Amino acid sequence: MGWMMGKYRQIIEWVFKKHYRPGKVRLAFDREELVKASKELGIARMKNLGDIPYSFRFRQDLPKSIQRTAPANSEWIIVGAGIGKYEFRLAAPGKVQPGPHILPIKVPDATPEIVRHYASGKDEQALLSRARYNRLIDIFTGITCYSIQNHLRTTVAGIGQVEVDEIYVGVNKRGTHFVLPCQAKSEGDKFGIVQVMQDVALCRERYPNAICKPIALQFVGDNRVAILELTVREEGEKLRLSIVEEKHYDLVPRDQISEDELRALMESELQ
């Protein structure tokens, strides 16, 4: 795969260089330009040209030669702009990750033993399973939530193909409906602005009467889960990824939550 990524980098660098001018913050291109770049660089045409921008949207960082042109505290990202259409855009920042100094909240681990036996790792699927069994999305948001779909792959008008790890819907005590697209990352990975943007666009198209709350989940220890609510704002022509709220949860056996801890929590609620 390394040699293939080398070709991907050459092609995306060629496309960026063709459009970039100092001061520009939005650079549109389409799939046909990937074909032209391949010819100009002497690279045999690939069957799945769409995998080139997809890789730099979700799996790989853009080449340093591209990022060096970004202003201080900003970075270039690629967003979908329709079927076979894309844009380089400036984001500040384009990625975030859980904070290292968040005080964790203890939650009695309700994961069935057989599930823990067969989903004992720290990958995205194990993370989503444990969040589901422990109702961590409900606890984090204060909303009664239900998982309705996972590994959704579809298309969204104005963006193109999108993927979502899991979607919850929920209702609060006033009867307001919510939709919560979730992205799960392996430990150490960062959450990207492109994923949040596509999640919001999907929810606006499919669930227009529900409030969208993009959620990010990550293991930050063997039994500790970080959950973040994220949002994207436009500041002029730039995009900004922000953390609305962040909590960390320790999934522990019930005997690891002492009576003193419970009493302290009760008293803090009553104040």
Secondary structure as the mmCIF struct_conf table of DSSP 4:
data_model
#
loop_
_struct_conf.conf_type_id
_struct_conf.id
_struct_conf.beg_label_comp_id
_struct_conf.beg_label_asym_id
_struct_conf.beg_label_seq_id
_struct_conf.end_label_comp_id
_struct_conf.end_label_asym_id
_struct_conf.end_label_seq_id
HELX_RH_AL_P HELX_RH_AL_P1 GLY A 2 HIS A 19
TURN_TY1_P TURN_TY1_P1 PRO A 22 GLY A 23
STRN STRN1 ARG A 26 ASP A 30
HELX_RH_AL_P HELX_RH_AL_P2 ARG A 31 LEU A 41
TURN_TY1_P TURN_TY1_P2 GLY A 42 GLY A 42
HELX_LH_PP_P HELX_LH_PP_P1 ILE A 43 MET A 46
BEND BEND1 LYS A 47 LYS A 47
TURN_TY1_P TURN_TY1_P3 LEU A 49 GLY A 50
HELX_RH_AL_P HELX_RH_AL_P3 ASP A 51 TYR A 54
HELX_RH_PI_P HELX_RH_PI_P1 SER A 55 ARG A 59
BEND BEND2 GLN A 60 GLN A 60
HELX_LH_PP_P HELX_LH_PP_P2 ASP A 61 PRO A 63
HELX_RH_AL_P HELX_RH_AL_P4 LYS A 64 GLN A 67
TURN_TY1_P TURN_TY1_P4 ARG A 68 THR A 69
BEND BEND3 ALA A 70 ALA A 70
HELX_LH_PP_P HELX_LH_PP_P3 PRO A 71 PRO A 71
TURN_TY1_P TURN_TY1_P5 ALA A 72 ASN A 73
STRN STRN2 GLU A 75 GLY A 82
TURN_TY1_P TURN_TY1_P6 ILE A 83 GLY A 84
STRN STRN3 LYS A 85 ALA A 91
BEND BEND4 ALA A 92 GLY A 94
STRN STRN4 LYS A 95 VAL A 96
TURN_TY1_P TURN_TY1_P7 PRO A 100 HIS A 101
HELX_LH_PP_P HELX_LH_PP_P4 ILE A 102 PRO A 104
STRN STRN5 ILE A 105 PRO A 108
HELX_RH_AL_P HELX_RH_AL_P5 GLU A 113 TYR A 118
BEND BEND5 ALA A 119 ALA A 119
BEND BEND6 GLY A 121 GLY A 121
BEND BEND7 ASP A 123 ASP A 123
HELX_RH_AL_P HELX_RH_AL_P6 GLU A 124 TYR A 133
TURN_TY1_P TURN_TY1_P8 ASN A 134 ARG A 135
HELX_RH_AL_P HELX_RH_AL_P7 LEU A 136 THR A 141
TURN_TY1_P TURN_TY1_P9 GLY A 142 GLY A 142
BEND BEND8 ILE A 143 ILE A 143
STRN STRN6 THR A 144 VAL A 156
TURN_TY1_P TURN_TY1_P10 ALA A 157 ILE A 159
STRN STRN7 GLY A 160 VAL A 171
TURN_TY1_P TURN_TY1_P11 LYS A 173 ARG A 174
STRN STRN8 HIS A 177 LYS A 185
TURN_TY1_P TURN_TY1_P12 GLU A 187 GLY A 188
STRN STRN9 PHE A 191 GLY A 192
HELX_RH_AL_P HELX_RH_AL_P8 ILE A 193 ARG A 206
TURN_TY1_P TURN_TY1_P13 PRO A 208 ASN A 209
BEND BEND9 ALA A 210 ALA A 210
STRN STRN10 ILE A 211 CYS A 212
STRN STRN11 ILE A 215 PHE A 219
BEND BEND10 VAL A 220 ASN A 223
STRN STRN12 ARG A 224 GLU A 235
TURN_TY1_P TURN_TY1_P14 GLY A 236 GLU A 237
STRN STRN13 LYS A 238 VAL A 252
HELX_RH_3T_P HELX_RH_3T_P1 ARG A 254 GLN A 256
BEND BEND11 ILE A 257 ILE A 257
HELX_RH_AL_P HELX_RH_AL_P9 GLU A 259 LEU A 270
#
